[in-house]
Amino acid sequence: MSFLTAIMQITARATGLPLDDMCLRTEVSNNFLVEDFPENAVKGAYINGFTLEGAGWEAGRNGE
């Protein structure tokens, strides 16, 4: 949770927008290899290794 809050704080400072107006947007990718992401994200961050608790994900979704 603190990592996601840090992303919002960094974005708010970089753009000059109020932190209270920030919201998180999550996009789930079917890419599993770190090599599939050779560069840093333009906005936000790529995160690997999070787990879903009490939920599932069907492989092949999200347009891939």
Buried (B, 14 or more C-beta within 10 A) or exposed (E): EEEEEEBBEEBBEEEEEEEEEBEEEEEEEEEEEEEEEEEEEEEBEEEEEEEEEEEEEEEEEEEE
